[in-house]
Amino acid sequence: MRLLLACGFFVIAPLTACSGCGAPEQQKGAPVATAASPVAAAAAKESDGESEPPIAGNEGDDDTLPAASAPSVGTAKLGSVTLLAEANRQLAAMTSSTYSHHTHIDEARGSYDYDCSGFVGYALGRAAPDAFAELTKATVKRPLAKHIVSFVDGIPPLAHTGRWHRVMRAVDLVPGDVVAWLQPADSTSTNTGHVMIVHGAPAQEAGHPERVVVPVIDSTAVRHGAGDSRPVHTSGLGTGAIVLVVDASGAPAHFHWTPGKAREHTSPIALAHLD
């Protein structure tokens, strides 16, 4: 992840690929393998979000905050609505993307290379710079997933920290909200966790109200299963869905990297809304 992961620093440079990220560029319209193909069979191993390819560097390495970060969709305090608009803008503008711990963004070419926190940090810096500043002031200049979890967990229920509001129930998430979790103990990833932006309304699974499917936008090295927008064996910016397993109060207690029969992981999960 090389941008301003969870909101910290970005290096905007005209690069089309990260040298040594261990994952090919994403190309729009690339064919998706059929379920019976060897490629699809290999991709099925990605379903738990653990089989990351080798990625150069460490999470959030070398990211630098741009000299200026102008809001891309206005300065009104539209919160999560504005953040979603910025995430969708990047999706629409994207011609290539790679999951990279070194953030390289070329807006003119539509090239977006960053990790999960780099993506969220860049989006926050453009759409809600004041909210981003609140996050970095309370954590570090270049927040990672673990910093976002800690920040959101520190917000009392029914209270606010500046523009940030803690969401207690998974079903109360709305598009543009932020979801972050710490890396579970049973994962082989070396990252501190994962962070993403809600892309659509959550929905409880039929017959399983404790399972809430949440559409998300994120930058990842591992696709969220067959319904993911990223072609097989590509990485970077795209859309998919996760499953949050909630307790009796509706708060998330576990997660699945993808809908279906993916492994269930237990880890602290933070949900946040921007006012």
MARVOVO-990887 format. One record per residue (C-alpha): residue number from 1; residue in one letter; z, x negated, y negated. Coordinates in steps of 0.001 Angstrom, whole numbers, plus 500000, padded with zeros to 6 digits. Last residue first. Layout:
! MARVOVO-990887
<NUM 'A' <Z X Y>>
...
//
This chain:
! MARVOVO-990887
<275 'D' <509291 521155 486592>>
<274 'L' <508460 518719 489380>>
<273 'H' <509535 519793 492862>>
<272 'A' <511128 517601 495516>>
<271 'L' <511668 517541 499279>>
<270 'A' <513525 514695 501022>>
<269 'I' <513650 514045 504775>>
<268 'P' <516318 511896 506455>>
<267 'S' <515111 511002 509971>>
<266 'T' <514679 512564 513382>>
<265 'H' <511243 512347 514961>>
<264 'E' <509484 514877 517183>>
<263 'R' <506586 513528 519237>>
<262 'A' <503217 515208 518794>>
<261 'K' <502584 518387 520729>>
<260 'G' <500679 520337 518129>>
<259 'P' <500783 519801 514380>>
<258 'T' <500807 516173 513203>>
<257 'W' <503360 513536 512258>>
<256 'H' <506123 515780 513588>>
<255 'F' <509332 516029 511584>>
<254 'H' <513051 516553 512023>>
<253 'A' <515973 517990 510027>>
<252 'P' <514187 519929 507303>>
<251 'A' <516443 522461 505522>>
<250 'G' <515925 526120 506433>>
<249 'S' <519635 526870 506620>>
<248 'A' <519574 527221 510417>>
<247 'D' <517859 523841 510779>>
<246 'V' <514231 523037 510041>>
<245 'V' <511461 521287 511932>>
<244 'L' <508884 519990 509459>>
<243 'V' <505336 519782 510780>>
<242 'I' <502648 517652 509148>>
<241 'A' <499147 518503 508003>>
<240 'G' <496066 516591 506896>>
<239 'T' <494273 515478 503757>>
<238 'G' <492738 512194 502709>>
<237 'L' <493214 508858 500973>>
<236 'G' <493234 505691 503054>>
<235 'S' <492267 505085 506652>>
<234 'T' <489311 505218 509014>>
<233 'H' <489244 505102 512800>>
<232 'V' <488225 508737 513207>>
<231 'P' <486949 510340 509996>>
<230 'R' <489589 511251 507417>>
<229 'S' <489906 515007 506747>>
<228 'D' <492681 515433 509335>>
<227 'G' <492498 518454 511654>>
<226 'A' <492258 516300 514789>>
<225 'G' <495559 514506 514203>>
<224 'H' <497362 513439 511044>>
<223 'R' <495380 510213 510658>>
<222 'V' <497035 506803 510816>>
<221 'A' <496643 504121 508144>>
<220 'T' <497775 506577 505504>>
<219 'S' <497159 507636 501948>>
<218 'D' <498384 511161 501371>>
<217 'I' <497482 514776 500694>>
<216 'V' <499514 517320 502647>>
<215 'P' <499342 520693 504426>>
<214 'V' <502850 521703 505627>>
<213 'V' <503435 523410 508973>>
<212 'V' <506977 524753 509270>>
<211 'R' <508534 524814 512749>>
<210 'E' <511881 526669 512906>>
<209 'P' <510018 529980 512755>>
<208 'H' <508496 529301 516186>>
<207 'G' <506855 532495 517432>>
<206 'A' <503969 532081 515017>>
<205 'E' <504362 528743 513254>>
<204 'Q' <505920 528976 509818>>
<203 'A' <503516 528302 506962>>
<202 'P' <503656 525881 504049>>
<201 'A' <501386 526563 501044>>
<200 'G' <498802 523889 500402>>
<199 'H' <498370 520251 499394>>
<198 'V' <501959 518999 499356>>
<197 'I' <502016 515404 498095>>
<196 'M' <502975 512556 500404>>
<195 'V' <505619 509911 501096>>
<194 'H' <506257 507847 504228>>
<193 'G' <509020 505569 505443>>
<192 'T' <510321 502061 504876>>
<191 'N' <507199 500544 506434>>
<190 'T' <507457 498235 509469>>
<189 'S' <506037 500862 511815>>
<188 'T' <507244 500844 515430>>
<187 'S' <508937 504233 515165>>
<186 'D' <511986 505283 517196>>
<185 'A' <514456 504504 514401>>
<184 'P' <512728 506881 512021>>
<183 'Q' <511046 505556 508848>>
<182 'L' <512656 507377 505972>>
<181 'W' <511087 510591 504733>>
<180 'A' <509222 511833 501694>>
<179 'V' <507747 515165 500612>>
<178 'V' <506611 515743 497016>>
<177 'D' <505590 519090 495535>>
<176 'G' <502043 519641 494270>>
<175 'P' <501406 522738 496355>>
<174 'V' <504640 524715 496789>>
<173 'L' <507654 524038 499003>>
<172 'D' <510040 526956 499495>>
<171 'V' <509352 527171 503248>>
<170 'A' <510819 523686 503679>>
<169 'R' <514172 524721 502238>>
<168 'M' <516363 522632 499899>>
<167 'V' <513925 521668 497165>>
<166 'R' <515451 519141 494756>>
<165 'H' <514281 519426 491160>>
<164 'W' <512836 516540 489171>>
<163 'R' <511886 516906 485504>>
<162 'G' <515081 515316 484254>>
<161 'T' <517393 515238 487239>>
<160 'H' <517802 518904 488009>>
<159 'A' <520403 521065 489743>>
<158 'L' <520311 523825 492347>>
<157 'P' <521370 521323 495019>>
<156 'P' <522610 518036 493526>>
<155 'I' <519939 515338 492985>>
<154 'G' <520944 512155 494806>>
<153 'D' <518871 513044 497855>>
<152 'V' <515805 512999 495605>>
<151 'F' <516449 509434 494437>>
<150 'S' <517342 508109 497896>>
<149 'V' <514227 509626 499462>>
<148 'I' <512072 508284 496632>>
<147 'H' <513555 504818 497042>>
<146 'K' <512900 504828 500790>>
<145 'A' <509269 505788 500227>>
<144 'L' <508753 502795 497962>>
<143 'P' <509419 502640 494234>>
<142 'R' <507727 499905 492154>>
<141 'K' <509840 499432 489060>>
<140 'V' <513012 500177 491016>>
<139 'T' <515379 503150 491410>>
<138 'A' <516810 505350 488643>>
<137 'K' <514564 503978 485900>>
<136 'T' <511577 504096 488262>>
<135 'L' <512092 507770 489019>>
<134 'E' <512686 508833 485427>>
<133 'A' <509609 506860 484361>>
<132 'F' <507512 508686 486936>>
<131 'A' <508760 512003 485596>>
<130 'D' <507750 510885 482091>>
<129 'P' <504384 509661 483344>>
<128 'A' <503548 513057 484873>>
<127 'A' <499855 513258 485751>>
<126 'R' <498691 509644 485406>>
<125 'G' <501817 507775 486475>>
<124 'L' <502620 510418 489078>>
<123 'A' <499213 510045 490717>>
<122 'Y' <499490 506252 490733>>
<121 'G' <502985 506408 492201>>
<120 'V' <501940 508909 494867>>
<119 'F' <498971 506764 495900>>
<118 'G' <500919 503522 495870>>
<117 'S' <503688 505208 497816>>
<116 'C' <501299 506103 500612>>
<115 'D' <499353 502816 500624>>
<114 'Y' <496552 501891 498252>>
<113 'D' <492796 501372 498027>>
<112 'Y' <490953 503954 495938>>
<111 'S' <487298 503345 495088>>
<110 'G' <485560 506054 493040>>
<109 'R' <483171 503553 491510>>
<108 'A' <484223 504153 487898>>
<107 'E' <487843 504734 488918>>
<106 'D' <488118 501319 490553>>
<105 'I' <491535 501070 492151>>
<104 'H' <493012 498160 494083>>
<103 'T' <496547 498382 495413>>
<102 'H' <497592 495721 497891>>
<101 'H' <499523 497296 500753>>
<100 'S' <496224 498865 501770>>
<99 'Y' <495062 502132 503319>>
<98 'T' <491367 502147 502482>>
<97 'S' <489323 504504 500338>>
<96 'S' <485675 505006 499480>>
<95 'T' <483606 507470 497438>>
<94 'M' <486608 509246 495967>>
<93 'A' <486127 511363 492835>>
<92 'A' <486926 514682 494547>>
<91 'L' <489976 513324 496355>>
<90 'Q' <491164 511590 493197>>
<89 'R' <490857 514810 491223>>
<88 'N' <492714 516689 493951>>
<87 'A' <495675 514322 493582>>
<86 'E' <495560 514748 489798>>
<85 'A' <495478 518538 490041>>
<84 'L' <498366 518470 492522>>
<83 'L' <500461 516445 490077>>
<82 'T' <499664 518882 487280>>
<81 'V' <500775 521883 489324>>
<80 'S' <503877 519973 490466>>
<79 'G' <505058 519581 486911>>
<78 'L' <503202 521654 484354>>
<77 'K' <504970 519882 481526>>
<76 'A' <501979 519782 479215>>
<75 'T' <500566 516296 478713>>
<74 'G' <497012 516879 479862>>
<73 'V' <495126 516368 483104>>
<72 'S' <494522 512626 483294>>
<71 'P' <497802 511475 481754>>
<70 'A' <497284 508010 480261>>
<69 'S' <498832 505060 482049>>
<68 'A' <498649 502039 479793>>
<67 'A' <499252 498354 480520>>
<66 'P' <498906 499122 484203>>
<65 'L' <501988 498627 486393>>
<64 'T' <501576 495760 488830>>
<63 'D' <501516 495946 492606>>
<62 'D' <501957 492617 494367>>
<61 'D' <503289 494014 497646>>
<60 'G' <504174 497708 497965>>
<59 'E' <504664 497641 501734>>
<58 'N' <504076 494143 503042>>
<57 'G' <500963 492019 503286>>
<56 'A' <497819 492582 505307>>
<55 'I' <497841 495642 507560>>
<54 'P' <497486 495338 511340>>
<53 'P' <496590 498753 512754>>
<52 'E' <499340 501384 512769>>
<51 'S' <500112 503004 516100>>
<50 'E' <503165 504938 514943>>
<49 'G' <501874 508085 513283>>
<48 'D' <502633 510161 516346>>
<47 'S' <499059 511390 516734>>
<46 'E' <497419 507982 516616>>
<45 'K' <497003 507789 520381>>
<44 'A' <494598 510723 520134>>
<43 'A' <492272 508411 518215>>
<42 'A' <491573 506454 521372>>
<41 'A' <490508 509599 523176>>
<40 'A' <488413 510612 520181>>
<39 'V' <486610 507289 520255>>
<38 'P' <486050 507584 524003>>
<37 'S' <484340 510943 523431>>
<36 'A' <485518 514234 524961>>
<35 'A' <487107 515640 521824>>
<34 'T' <483976 514979 519819>>
<33 'A' <483867 512112 517358>>
<32 'V' <483773 512834 513628>>
<31 'P' <480700 511762 511735>>
<30 'A' <481093 510112 508319>>
<29 'G' <480602 512586 505489>>
<28 'K' <482567 510657 502936>>
<27 'Q' <483047 507038 503865>>
<26 'Q' <486485 505585 504506>>
<25 'E' <486586 501838 504359>>
<24 'P' <487470 500021 507572>>
<23 'A' <491043 499093 508604>>
<22 'G' <492700 495725 509164>>
<21 'C' <493664 495341 505537>>
<20 'G' <492235 491834 505523>>
<19 'S' <490200 491873 502369>>
<18 'C' <490902 495219 500727>>
<17 'A' <487700 497010 499982>>
<16 'T' <485563 498132 497100>>
<15 'L' <487224 496101 494395>>
<14 'P' <486797 496702 490694>>
<13 'A' <490437 496140 489722>>
<12 'I' <493314 498403 488758>>
<11 'V' <496546 496708 489750>>
<10 'F' <499246 499289 489820>>
<9 'F' <502966 499096 489486>>
<8 'G' <505825 501411 490142>>
<7 'C' <505639 504811 491263>>
<6 'A' <506246 505273 494885>>
<5 'L' <503594 502849 495664>>
<4 'L' <502312 501510 492521>>
<3 'L' <499286 500305 493899>>
<2 'R' <499104 498236 496938>>
<1 'M' <500000 500000 500000>>
//
